[in-house]
Amino acid sequence: MQIHYDTSKSQLLVLLDGEIDHHTSVLLRAEIDAAIYAHIPRTLILDFHQVTFMDSSGIGLIMGRYKILQPMGGEIILQKPSPYISRVLRLAGMERLAQIINTTSPEEVAS
């Protein structure tokens, strides 16, 4: 997993990869939360284009970050999910908490 922060746009971009399950989500939560509290981003972008599997732990990961960012006035963007991941996100109703887009360019997200 890679975390990038763009101070000019107050965006935190997290490039997720591999599987998001019970075991990996614990580490992901800790790393993303540390970056959120360090940078206080306006927008958290979770890039799913290299995620090969996600279960309900991934949904919990998104919901938890939403609960952190909401009082700060922040938003979450779920970027470039595969068709499988997109289906999981939509079945869980994640479009009510976050924007789901099919682009990999943070510049396109910011515009």
C-alpha distances in whole Angstrom, upper triangle without the diagonal:
4,7,10,14,17,20,22,21,20,16,13,11,7,6,5,6,9,11,11,14,16,14,10,11,13,10,8,11,12,9,10,14,14,13,15,18,17,18,19,18,21,18,15,13,11,10,11,12,10,10,13,14,14,17,19,16,14,17,17,14,15,19,18,16,19,21,20,20,23,26,24,25,22,20,17,17,15,15,15,15,17,21,20,17,19,22,20,20,23,25,23,25,21,23,25,22,20,21,20,20,19,18,15,17,17,20,21,20,22,25
4,7,10,13,16,19,18,17,14,11,8,6,5,7,9,12,14,14,17,19,18,14,14,15,12,10,13,13,10,10,13,13,11,14,16,15,15,17,16,19,16,13,12,10,10,12,13,11,13,16,17,17,20,21,19,16,19,19,16,16,20,19,16,19,22,20,19,23,25,23,24,20,19,17,16,15,14,15,16,18,22,22,19,21,24,23,21,25,27,25,26,22,24,26,23,20,21,20,19,19,17,14,15,14,18,19,18,19,23
4,7,10,13,16,15,13,11,7,6,4,6,9,11,15,17,16,19,20,19,15,15,16,13,10,12,12,9,8,11,11,8,10,13,12,11,14,12,15,13,10,10,9,10,13,14,14,15,18,19,19,21,22,19,17,19,19,15,15,18,17,14,17,19,17,16,20,22,20,20,17,17,14,14,14,14,16,17,20,23,23,20,21,25,23,21,25,27,25,25,22,23,24,21,19,19,19,19,19,17,14,15,13,16,18,16,17,21
4,7,10,12,12,11,8,6,5,6,8,11,14,18,20,19,22,24,23,19,18,19,17,14,15,15,12,10,13,13,9,11,14,12,11,13,11,14,12,10,10,11,11,14,15,16,17,21,22,22,24,25,22,20,21,22,18,17,20,19,16,18,21,18,17,20,22,19,20,17,16,15,14,15,14,16,18,21,25,25,22,23,26,25,23,26,29,27,27,23,23,25,22,19,19,19,19,19,17,14,13,11,13,16,15,15,18
4,6,9,9,7,6,5,6,9,11,14,17,21,23,22,25,26,25,22,20,21,19,16,16,16,13,11,13,12,8,10,12,10,8,10,8,11,10,9,10,12,13,17,18,19,20,24,25,24,26,27,24,21,23,23,19,18,21,19,16,18,20,17,15,19,20,17,17,14,15,14,14,16,16,18,20,24,27,27,24,24,28,27,24,27,30,28,27,23,24,25,21,19,19,20,19,20,18,15,14,11,13,16,14,13,17
4,6,6,6,5,6,8,11,13,17,20,24,26,24,28,29,29,25,24,25,22,19,20,20,17,15,16,16,12,12,15,13,9,11,9,10,10,11,11,14,15,18,20,21,22,26,27,27,29,29,27,24,25,25,22,20,23,22,18,19,22,19,17,19,21,17,17,15,15,15,15,17,16,19,22,25,28,29,26,26,29,29,26,28,31,29,28,25,24,25,22,20,19,20,19,20,17,15,13,10,11,14,13,11,14
4,5,5,7,8,11,14,17,20,23,27,29,27,30,31,31,27,26,26,24,21,21,21,18,16,17,16,12,12,14,12,8,10,8,10,11,12,14,17,18,22,23,24,26,29,31,29,32,31,29,26,27,27,23,22,24,23,19,20,22,19,17,19,20,16,16,14,16,16,17,19,19,22,25,28,31,32,29,29,32,31,28,30,33,31,30,26,26,27,24,21,21,22,22,23,21,19,16,13,13,16,15,13,16
4,6,8,11,13,16,19,22,25,29,31,30,33,34,34,30,29,29,27,24,24,24,21,19,20,20,16,16,17,15,12,13,10,11,12,14,15,18,19,23,24,26,27,31,32,31,34,33,31,28,29,29,26,24,26,25,21,22,24,21,18,21,21,18,17,15,16,17,18,20,20,23,26,29,32,33,30,29,33,32,29,31,34,33,31,27,26,27,24,22,21,23,22,23,20,19,16,12,12,15,14,11,13
4,5,9,11,15,17,20,24,27,29,27,30,32,32,29,27,28,26,23,23,23,21,18,19,19,15,14,16,15,12,12,9,8,8,11,12,15,17,20,22,24,25,29,30,29,31,31,29,26,26,26,23,21,23,23,19,19,21,19,16,18,19,16,15,12,13,14,14,17,17,20,23,26,29,30,27,26,29,29,26,28,31,29,27,24,23,23,21,18,17,19,18,20,17,16,13,10,9,12,11,8,10
4,7,10,13,16,19,23,26,27,26,28,29,30,26,24,25,23,20,20,20,18,15,15,15,12,11,13,12,8,8,5,5,7,9,11,14,16,20,22,23,24,28,29,27,29,28,27,24,24,24,21,19,20,20,16,16,18,16,13,15,16,12,12,10,11,12,13,16,17,20,22,26,29,30,26,26,29,28,25,27,30,28,26,22,22,22,19,17,17,19,19,21,19,17,15,11,12,15,12,10,13
4,6,10,13,15,19,23,24,22,25,26,27,23,21,22,21,18,17,18,16,13,14,14,11,10,13,12,9,9,5,6,5,6,7,11,12,16,18,20,21,24,25,24,26,25,24,21,21,21,18,16,18,18,14,14,17,15,12,15,16,13,13,10,10,10,10,13,13,16,19,22,25,26,23,22,25,25,22,24,27,25,24,20,19,20,17,15,14,16,16,17,15,14,12,9,10,13,10,9,12
4,6,10,12,16,20,21,19,22,23,23,20,18,19,17,14,14,15,12,9,11,11,8,7,11,10,8,9,6,8,6,5,6,8,11,14,16,17,18,22,22,21,23,23,21,18,19,19,15,14,16,16,12,13,16,14,12,15,17,14,14,11,11,10,10,12,12,16,17,21,24,24,21,21,24,23,20,23,26,23,23,19,19,20,17,14,15,16,16,18,16,14,13,10,12,14,12,12,15
4,6,9,13,16,18,17,20,22,22,18,17,18,16,13,14,15,12,10,12,13,10,10,14,14,11,12,10,11,8,6,5,6,7,11,13,14,15,19,20,19,21,22,20,16,18,18,15,14,17,16,13,15,18,16,14,17,19,17,17,13,12,10,9,10,10,12,14,18,21,21,18,18,22,21,19,21,24,22,22,18,18,20,17,14,14,14,14,15,13,11,10,8,11,13,11,11,15
4,6,10,13,14,13,17,18,18,14,13,15,13,10,11,13,10,8,11,12,10,11,14,14,13,14,12,14,11,8,6,5,6,9,11,11,12,16,16,16,18,19,17,14,15,16,12,12,15,15,12,14,17,16,15,18,20,18,19,15,14,11,10,10,10,12,13,16,19,19,16,17,20,19,17,20,23,21,21,17,18,20,17,15,15,15,15,15,14,11,12,11,14,16,13,15,18
4,7,10,12,12,16,18,18,14,14,16,14,11,13,15,12,11,14,15,13,14,18,18,17,18,16,17,14,11,8,6,5,7,8,8,9,13,14,14,18,19,17,14,16,17,14,14,17,17,15,17,20,19,18,21,24,22,22,18,17,14,12,11,9,10,11,14,17,18,15,16,19,18,17,20,22,21,22,18,19,22,19,16,16,15,14,14,13,10,12,11,15,16,14,16,19
4,7,9,9,12,15,14,11,11,13,12,9,12,14,11,11,14,16,14,15,19,19,19,19,18,19,16,12,10,7,6,6,8,6,6,10,11,11,14,16,14,11,14,15,12,12,16,16,14,17,20,19,19,21,24,23,23,20,18,14,13,11,10,11,10,12,16,15,12,14,17,16,15,18,20,19,20,17,19,21,19,16,17,15,15,15,14,12,14,14,18,19,17,19,22
4,7,8,12,15,14,10,12,14,13,11,14,16,14,14,17,19,17,19,22,22,22,23,21,23,20,16,14,10,9,7,8,5,5,7,9,10,14,16,14,12,15,17,14,15,19,19,18,20,23,22,22,25,28,27,27,23,21,18,16,14,13,12,11,12,15,14,12,15,18,16,16,20,21,20,22,19,21,24,22,19,20,17,17,16,16,14,16,17,21,21,20,22,25
4,7,10,13,12,9,11,14,13,12,15,17,16,16,19,21,20,22,25,25,25,26,25,26,23,19,17,13,12,9,10,6,5,5,7,9,12,15,14,12,15,17,15,16,20,20,19,22,24,24,25,27,30,29,30,26,24,20,19,16,15,14,12,12,15,14,12,15,17,16,17,20,21,20,22,20,22,25,23,21,22,19,19,18,19,17,20,21,24,24,23,26,28
4,6,10,9,7,9,12,12,11,14,16,16,16,19,21,21,22,25,26,26,26,25,26,23,20,18,14,13,10,11,9,6,6,5,6,9,12,10,9,13,14,13,15,18,18,18,20,23,23,24,26,29,29,29,26,24,20,19,16,16,15,13,13,15,13,11,14,16,14,15,18,19,18,20,18,21,24,22,20,21,19,20,19,20,19,22,22,26,26,24,27,30
4,7,8,6,6,9,10,9,11,14,14,14,16,18,18,19,22,23,24,24,23,24,21,17,16,12,12,10,12,11,7,8,6,5,7,9,7,6,9,10,9,11,14,14,15,17,19,20,21,23,26,26,26,23,21,18,17,14,15,15,13,13,16,13,10,14,15,12,13,17,17,15,18,16,19,21,19,18,19,17,19,19,20,19,22,22,26,25,23,26,29
4,6,5,6,9,10,10,12,14,15,15,17,20,20,21,23,25,26,26,25,27,24,20,19,16,16,14,16,14,11,11,8,6,6,7,5,7,10,10,10,13,14,15,16,18,20,20,22,24,27,27,28,25,23,20,20,17,18,19,16,16,18,15,13,16,16,13,14,18,17,15,19,17,20,22,20,20,22,20,22,22,24,23,26,25,29,29,27,29,32
4,6,6,7,10,10,11,13,15,16,17,19,21,21,23,25,26,26,26,27,25,21,21,18,19,17,20,18,14,15,12,9,8,8,5,8,11,10,10,13,15,14,16,18,19,20,22,24,26,27,28,26,24,21,22,19,21,22,19,20,21,18,16,19,19,16,17,20,19,17,20,19,22,23,21,21,24,23,25,26,27,26,29,28,32,32,29,31,34
4,6,6,8,9,11,12,14,15,17,18,20,21,23,24,26,26,26,28,26,22,22,18,19,17,20,18,15,15,13,11,11,12,9,11,14,13,12,15,17,16,17,20,21,21,23,26,28,28,30,27,26,23,23,21,22,23,20,21,23,20,18,21,22,18,19,23,22,20,23,21,25,26,24,24,26,25,26,27,28,26,29,28,32,32,30,32,35
4,6,6,6,9,10,11,12,14,16,17,18,20,22,23,23,23,25,23,19,18,15,16,14,17,14,12,13,11,10,11,12,9,9,13,12,10,14,16,15,15,19,20,20,21,24,26,26,27,24,23,20,20,18,19,20,18,19,21,19,16,19,21,17,18,22,22,20,22,20,23,25,22,21,23,22,24,24,24,23,25,24,28,29,26,28,32
4,5,5,6,9,10,10,12,14,15,16,18,20,21,21,21,22,20,17,16,13,15,14,17,15,12,14,12,10,10,10,6,7,10,9,7,10,12,11,12,15,16,16,18,20,22,23,24,21,20,17,18,16,18,19,17,18,21,18,15,18,19,16,16,19,19,17,19,17,20,21,19,18,21,20,22,23,23,22,24,23,27,27,25,27,30
4,6,5,6,9,10,11,13,15,15,17,19,20,21,21,23,21,18,18,16,18,17,20,18,16,17,15,13,13,13,9,10,13,10,9,12,14,11,13,16,16,16,18,21,22,23,24,22,21,19,20,19,21,22,20,22,24,22,19,22,23,19,19,23,23,20,22,20,23,24,21,21,23,23,25,26,26,25,27,25,29,30,27,29,32
4,5,5,6,9,10,11,13,14,16,17,19,19,20,22,21,17,17,15,16,16,19,17,15,17,16,15,15,15,12,12,15,13,10,14,16,13,13,17,18,17,19,22,23,23,25,22,21,19,20,19,20,22,20,22,25,23,20,22,24,21,20,24,25,22,24,21,24,25,22,22,24,23,25,26,26,23,25,24,28,29,26,27,31
4,5,5,6,8,10,11,12,14,15,16,17,17,19,17,14,14,11,13,13,16,15,13,15,14,13,14,14,10,10,12,11,8,11,13,11,11,14,16,14,16,19,21,20,22,19,18,15,16,15,16,18,17,19,22,20,17,19,21,19,18,21,22,20,21,18,21,22,19,18,20,20,21,22,22,20,22,20,24,25,22,24,27
4,6,5,6,8,10,10,12,14,15,15,16,18,16,13,14,12,15,15,18,17,15,18,17,14,15,14,10,10,12,9,6,9,11,8,8,12,12,11,13,16,18,18,19,17,16,14,16,15,17,20,19,21,24,22,18,20,22,19,18,21,22,19,20,17,20,21,17,17,20,20,22,23,23,22,23,21,25,26,23,24,27
4,6,5,6,9,10,11,12,14,15,16,19,18,15,16,15,17,18,21,20,18,21,20,18,18,17,14,13,15,13,10,13,14,11,11,14,14,12,15,18,19,18,21,18,19,17,19,18,20,23,22,24,27,25,22,24,26,23,21,25,26,23,24,21,24,24,20,20,23,23,25,26,26,24,25,23,26,28,25,25,29
4,6,5,6,9,10,11,12,14,14,17,16,13,14,13,15,16,19,18,17,20,19,18,19,19,15,14,16,15,11,13,15,13,11,15,16,14,15,18,20,18,20,18,18,16,17,17,19,21,20,23,26,25,21,23,26,23,21,25,26,24,25,21,24,24,21,20,22,22,23,24,24,21,22,20,23,25,22,23,27
4,5,5,6,9,10,11,11,11,14,13,9,11,10,13,14,17,17,16,19,19,17,18,18,14,13,14,13,9,10,13,10,8,12,13,11,11,15,17,15,17,14,14,12,14,14,16,18,18,21,24,23,19,21,23,21,19,22,24,21,22,18,20,21,17,16,18,19,20,21,21,19,20,17,21,22,19,20,24
4,5,5,6,8,10,10,11,14,13,11,13,13,16,17,21,21,19,22,22,19,20,19,15,14,15,13,10,11,12,9,7,11,11,8,10,13,14,13,16,13,14,13,16,16,18,21,21,24,27,26,22,23,25,23,21,24,25,22,22,19,21,21,17,17,19,20,22,24,24,22,23,20,23,24,21,22,25
4,5,5,6,9,10,12,15,15,13,15,15,18,20,22,22,21,24,24,22,23,22,19,18,19,17,14,15,16,13,11,14,15,11,13,16,16,15,18,15,17,16,18,19,21,23,24,27,29,29,25,26,29,26,24,27,29,26,26,23,25,25,21,20,22,23,25,26,26,23,24,21,24,26,23,23,26
4,6,5,6,8,9,12,12,10,12,13,15,18,20,20,20,24,24,22,23,23,20,18,19,18,14,15,16,14,11,14,15,12,12,16,16,14,16,14,15,14,16,17,18,21,22,25,28,28,24,25,28,26,23,26,28,25,25,22,23,24,20,19,20,21,22,24,23,20,20,17,20,22,20,19,23
4,5,5,5,6,10,10,8,11,12,15,18,21,21,21,24,24,22,23,22,19,17,18,16,13,13,14,12,9,11,12,8,8,12,13,10,13,10,12,12,14,16,18,21,22,25,28,27,23,24,27,25,22,25,27,24,23,20,21,21,17,16,18,20,21,23,22,21,20,17,20,22,18,18,22
4,6,5,8,12,13,12,15,16,19,22,25,25,24,28,27,25,26,24,21,20,21,19,16,16,16,13,11,13,13,9,10,13,13,10,13,12,14,15,18,19,21,25,25,29,31,31,27,28,30,28,25,28,29,26,26,23,24,24,20,19,21,23,25,27,26,24,24,21,23,25,22,21,25
4,6,9,12,14,13,16,17,20,22,25,25,25,29,28,27,28,27,24,22,23,21,18,18,19,17,14,16,16,13,13,16,16,13,16,14,16,17,19,21,22,25,26,30,33,32,28,29,32,30,27,30,32,29,29,25,26,26,23,22,23,25,26,28,26,24,23,20,22,25,22,21,24
4,6,9,11,11,13,15,18,21,24,24,24,28,28,27,28,27,24,22,23,22,19,18,19,17,14,16,16,13,12,15,15,12,14,12,14,15,17,19,20,23,25,28,31,31,28,28,31,29,26,29,31,28,28,24,25,25,21,20,21,23,23,25,24,22,21,17,19,21,19,17,21
4,7,9,9,13,15,18,21,24,25,25,29,28,26,27,26,24,22,22,20,18,16,17,15,12,13,13,10,8,11,11,8,10,8,11,13,15,18,20,23,24,28,31,31,27,27,30,28,25,27,29,26,25,22,22,22,18,17,19,21,22,25,23,22,21,17,19,21,18,17,20
4,5,7,10,13,16,19,21,23,23,27,27,25,26,25,23,20,20,20,17,15,16,15,12,12,14,11,8,11,12,9,9,7,9,10,12,15,16,20,22,25,28,28,25,24,27,26,23,25,27,25,23,20,20,20,16,15,16,18,19,21,20,19,17,14,16,17,14,13,16
4,7,10,13,16,19,22,24,24,27,28,25,27,25,24,21,21,20,18,16,16,16,12,12,14,12,8,10,11,8,7,4,6,9,11,14,16,20,21,25,27,28,24,23,26,25,22,23,26,24,22,19,18,18,15,13,14,17,17,20,19,18,17,13,15,16,13,11,14
4,6,10,12,16,18,20,20,24,24,22,24,23,21,18,18,18,16,13,15,15,11,11,13,12,9,10,13,10,9,6,5,6,7,11,12,16,17,21,23,24,21,20,23,22,19,20,23,21,20,16,15,16,13,10,11,13,14,16,15,15,14,11,12,13,10,9,12
4,6,10,13,15,17,17,21,21,19,20,20,18,15,15,15,12,10,12,12,9,9,12,11,8,11,14,12,11,8,6,5,6,9,10,14,15,19,21,22,18,18,21,20,16,19,21,19,18,14,15,15,12,10,11,12,13,15,15,14,14,11,13,14,11,11,15
4,6,9,12,14,14,18,18,17,19,19,18,14,15,16,13,11,13,14,11,11,15,14,12,14,17,15,15,11,9,6,5,6,7,10,12,16,18,19,15,15,18,18,15,17,20,18,18,14,14,16,13,10,10,10,10,12,11,10,10,8,11,12,9,10,14
4,6,9,11,11,14,15,13,16,16,15,11,12,13,10,9,12,13,10,11,15,14,13,16,19,17,17,13,11,7,6,5,6,9,9,13,16,16,12,13,16,15,12,15,18,16,16,13,13,16,13,10,10,10,10,12,11,10,12,10,14,14,11,14,17
4,6,8,9,12,13,13,16,17,16,12,14,16,13,12,15,16,14,15,19,18,17,19,22,21,20,17,14,11,8,6,5,6,7,10,14,14,11,12,15,15,13,16,19,18,18,14,15,18,16,12,12,10,10,10,9,7,10,10,13,13,11,14,17
4,6,5,9,10,10,13,15,14,11,12,15,13,12,15,17,15,16,20,20,19,21,24,24,23,19,16,13,10,7,6,6,5,7,11,11,8,9,13,12,11,14,16,16,17,14,15,18,16,13,13,10,10,10,10,9,12,13,17,16,14,17,20
4,6,8,11,12,16,18,17,14,16,19,16,15,19,21,19,20,23,23,22,24,28,27,26,22,19,16,13,10,7,5,5,6,10,11,9,10,14,14,13,16,18,19,19,17,17,21,19,16,15,12,11,9,9,8,11,13,16,15,15,18,20
4,6,9,11,15,18,17,14,16,19,16,16,20,21,20,21,25,24,24,26,29,28,28,24,22,18,16,13,11,9,8,8,12,12,10,13,16,15,15,18,20,20,21,19,20,23,22,19,18,15,15,13,13,11,14,16,19,19,18,21,23
4,6,7,11,14,13,10,13,16,14,14,18,19,18,20,23,23,23,25,28,27,27,24,21,17,15,12,11,10,8,8,11,10,8,11,13,12,13,16,17,17,19,17,18,21,20,18,18,15,15,14,15,13,17,18,21,21,19,22,25
4,7,11,14,14,12,15,17,16,16,20,21,21,22,25,26,26,28,31,31,31,27,24,21,19,15,14,12,10,8,11,9,8,12,13,12,14,17,17,18,20,18,20,23,22,20,20,17,17,16,17,16,20,21,24,24,22,26,28
4,7,10,11,9,12,14,14,15,18,19,19,21,23,24,25,27,30,30,30,27,24,20,19,15,15,14,11,10,11,8,7,11,12,10,12,15,15,15,18,17,19,22,21,19,20,17,18,17,19,18,22,23,26,25,24,27,29
4,7,7,6,8,11,10,12,14,16,16,18,20,21,22,23,27,27,27,24,21,18,17,13,14,14,11,11,12,9,7,10,11,8,10,13,13,12,15,14,16,19,18,17,18,16,17,17,19,19,22,22,26,25,23,26,28
4,5,6,7,9,10,12,13,15,16,18,19,21,22,23,26,27,28,25,22,19,19,15,17,17,13,14,14,11,9,12,11,8,10,13,12,11,14,13,17,18,18,18,19,17,20,20,22,22,25,25,29,28,25,28,31
4,5,5,6,9,10,11,12,14,15,17,19,20,21,24,25,25,23,21,18,18,15,18,18,15,16,16,13,11,13,12,9,10,12,11,9,12,12,15,16,15,16,18,17,20,21,23,23,26,26,29,28,26,28,31
4,5,5,6,9,10,10,12,14,15,17,18,20,22,23,24,22,20,17,18,15,18,19,16,17,18,15,12,15,15,11,12,15,14,12,14,13,17,18,16,16,19,18,21,22,23,23,26,25,29,28,25,27,30
4,5,5,6,9,10,11,12,14,16,17,18,21,22,22,19,17,14,14,12,14,15,12,14,15,13,10,12,13,9,9,13,13,10,13,11,14,16,14,14,16,14,17,18,20,19,22,21,25,24,21,24,27
4,5,5,6,9,10,11,12,14,15,16,19,20,21,18,16,13,13,11,14,16,13,15,16,14,10,11,12,8,7,10,10,7,10,8,11,12,11,11,14,13,16,18,20,20,23,22,25,24,21,24,26
4,5,5,6,9,10,10,12,14,15,18,19,20,18,16,14,15,14,17,19,16,18,19,17,14,15,16,12,11,14,14,10,12,10,14,14,12,13,16,16,19,21,23,23,25,24,27,27,23,25,28
4,6,5,6,9,10,11,13,14,17,18,18,16,14,12,13,12,15,17,15,17,19,17,14,15,16,13,12,15,16,12,14,11,14,15,12,12,15,15,18,20,21,20,22,21,24,24,21,23,26
4,5,5,6,9,10,11,12,15,16,16,13,11,8,10,9,12,15,13,16,18,16,13,13,15,12,10,13,14,11,11,8,11,12,9,9,12,12,15,17,18,18,20,18,22,21,18,20,23
4,6,5,6,9,10,10,13,15,15,13,12,10,12,12,15,18,16,19,20,19,15,15,16,14,11,13,14,10,11,8,11,11,8,9,13,14,17,20,21,22,23,21,24,24,20,22,25
4,5,5,6,9,10,12,13,15,13,12,11,14,14,17,20,19,22,23,22,18,19,20,17,14,17,18,14,14,12,15,14,11,12,16,17,20,22,23,23,24,22,25,25,22,23,26
4,5,5,6,8,11,11,12,10,9,8,11,12,15,18,17,21,22,22,18,18,20,17,15,17,19,15,15,12,14,14,10,10,14,15,18,20,21,20,21,19,22,22,19,19,23
4,5,5,6,9,10,10,8,7,7,10,11,15,18,18,21,22,22,18,18,19,17,14,16,17,14,13,10,12,11,7,8,12,14,17,20,21,21,21,19,22,21,18,18,21
4,6,5,7,9,10,10,10,10,14,15,19,22,21,24,26,25,21,21,22,20,17,19,20,16,15,13,15,13,10,11,15,17,20,23,24,24,25,22,25,25,21,22,24
4,6,7,7,10,9,10,11,14,16,19,22,22,25,27,26,23,23,24,22,19,21,22,19,18,16,17,16,12,13,16,19,21,24,24,24,24,21,24,25,21,21,24
4,6,5,6,5,6,8,12,14,17,21,21,25,26,26,22,22,24,22,19,21,22,19,18,15,16,15,11,11,14,17,19,22,22,22,22,19,21,21,18,17,20
4,5,5,5,7,9,13,15,19,22,22,26,27,27,23,22,24,22,19,20,22,19,17,14,15,13,10,11,14,17,19,23,23,24,24,21,23,23,19,18,21
4,5,7,10,13,16,19,22,26,26,30,31,31,27,26,28,26,23,24,25,22,20,18,19,16,13,15,17,21,23,27,27,27,27,23,25,25,22,21,23
4,5,9,12,15,18,21,25,25,29,31,31,27,26,29,27,23,25,27,24,22,19,19,18,15,15,17,20,22,26,25,25,24,21,22,23,20,18,21
4,7,10,14,17,20,23,24,28,29,30,26,25,27,26,22,23,26,23,21,18,17,16,13,13,15,18,20,24,23,24,23,19,21,21,17,16,18
4,7,10,14,16,20,21,25,26,27,23,22,24,23,20,21,23,21,19,16,15,14,11,11,12,15,17,20,20,20,19,16,18,18,14,13,16
4,7,10,13,16,17,21,23,23,20,18,21,20,16,17,20,18,16,12,12,11,8,7,8,12,13,17,17,17,17,14,16,16,12,12,15
4,7,9,13,14,18,19,20,16,15,18,17,13,15,18,15,14,10,10,11,7,5,7,9,11,14,14,15,15,13,15,15,11,12,15
4,6,10,11,15,16,17,14,13,16,15,12,14,17,15,14,10,9,11,9,5,5,6,7,10,11,11,12,10,13,12,8,10,13
4,7,7,11,13,14,10,9,13,12,9,11,14,13,12,9,9,12,10,7,6,5,6,9,10,10,12,11,14,13,10,13,15
4,6,10,12,13,11,10,13,14,11,13,16,16,15,12,12,15,13,10,8,6,5,6,6,7,9,9,12,11,9,12,14
4,6,9,11,9,8,12,13,12,13,17,17,17,14,14,17,16,13,11,8,6,4,5,6,9,11,14,12,11,15,16
4,6,8,5,5,9,10,9,11,13,14,14,12,12,16,15,13,12,8,8,7,9,10,13,14,17,16,14,18,20
4,5,5,6,8,10,10,12,14,15,16,15,15,19,19,16,15,11,11,9,11,12,16,17,20,18,17,21,23
4,6,5,6,9,10,10,12,14,15,14,15,18,19,17,16,12,12,10,13,15,18,20,23,20,19,23,24
4,5,5,6,9,10,11,13,14,14,15,18,19,17,17,13,14,13,16,17,21,22,25,23,22,25,27
4,5,5,6,9,10,11,12,11,13,16,16,14,14,11,12,12,14,15,19,19,23,21,19,23,24
4,5,5,6,9,10,11,10,10,14,14,12,12,8,10,10,13,14,18,19,21,19,17,21,22
4,5,5,6,8,10,10,11,14,15,14,14,11,13,13,16,18,21,22,25,23,21,24,25
4,6,5,6,9,9,11,14,14,14,14,12,14,15,18,19,22,23,26,24,22,25,27
4,6,5,6,5,7,10,10,10,11,9,12,13,16,17,20,20,23,21,19,22,23
4,5,5,6,6,9,11,11,11,9,12,14,17,19,22,22,24,22,19,22,24
4,5,8,9,11,13,13,14,13,16,17,20,22,25,25,28,26,23,26,27
4,6,8,9,10,12,13,13,16,18,21,22,25,25,27,26,23,25,27
4,5,6,8,9,11,11,14,17,20,22,24,23,26,24,21,23,25
4,5,5,6,8,8,12,15,17,19,21,20,23,21,18,20,22
4,5,5,6,6,10,13,16,18,20,19,21,19,16,18,19
4,6,8,10,13,17,19,21,22,21,23,21,18,19,21
4,7,9,13,16,18,20,21,19,21,20,16,18,20
4,6,10,13,15,16,17,15,18,16,13,14,16
4,6,10,12,14,15,13,15,13,10,12,14
4,7,9,12,13,13,15,13,10,14,15
4,6,9,10,11,13,10,8,12,13
4,7,9,11,13,10,10,13,14
4,6,8,10,7,8,11,12
4,6,9,8,8,12,13
4,5,5,7,9,10
4,5,5,6,9
4,5,5,6
4,6,5
4,6
4
